[in-house]
């Protein structure tokens, strides 16, 4: 790669916030984002957000697609598909084109 050339995503890049890590503030991601830790604030992602079973999101989450297996409190804004897995617990507002809820998922 030469200087000044743009790096184009190959579709395999993703961001991960590990269990035991806490972020207070705003996160912006161009690629997919996996949350196994805790975020209090806002996540804006152009790709997919995955909230793992130990993941905690407290605030506003905006993205194209999302799989939720952990806890989300606040507002979820999805332009395409939101999937709440059986271990998911969502407390707040959901705006989405398509919603999939597995048995035992909790949505308040």
FENQUI-V752324 format. One line per field, one symbol per residue. psi: psi as a letter, one per 40 degrees, with the letter a starting at -180 (. if undefined). Layout:
psi: ???
This chain:
psi: hiheiihhieeeiiihhihehhhhaihhhdaihhheahhhbhhhhebhhhhideihhgbhhhadiihheahhhbhhhhechhhhideihhhaihhidhhhhiieihh.
